[in-house]
């Protein structure tokens, strides 16, 4: 056998985290169904056999890429919600979100919203994965606001769960507008109005 003959089971010559980040960007730009295997493998710098050998399928690749993306988003949300009051926590959450949605180092908007806006019935599981990710972020927000309610840091009668849903709905709406070209200052102006309408400054 020639010394140049490839050996079976040779270690992968790529970094999984790097290729997952590249795959996430393709799914982000094109959505799950719009992301072709050609586009994915081209962006990831690997061939199809390597993709299947490492990730199993396109859906499993998406799950892995989204899980990595979502971990970053939840960490950012938790950091914002460490602010000492409900008002400053919500403000930090929304302003950080607006900044992230319009950052120049990735596609505008949010993978968790754009990745599965339109999926055929056979890919309904993708929409469910994304919905679960958004629900997890909302749960983190609700837990913080429930604590604020227990501490007397919300106006009397304010429903922490409803408030968390409102904040998430605003953030998700911002994601749609950012993907359509809204500027950071436009989103931040919307945050200004929401803060005035929902909570008194404390």
Helices and strands as residue ranges (DSSP letters): H 16-34, H 37-44, H 48-55, H 58-80, H 86-101, H 111-114, G 121-123, H 124-150, H 160-179, H 184-198
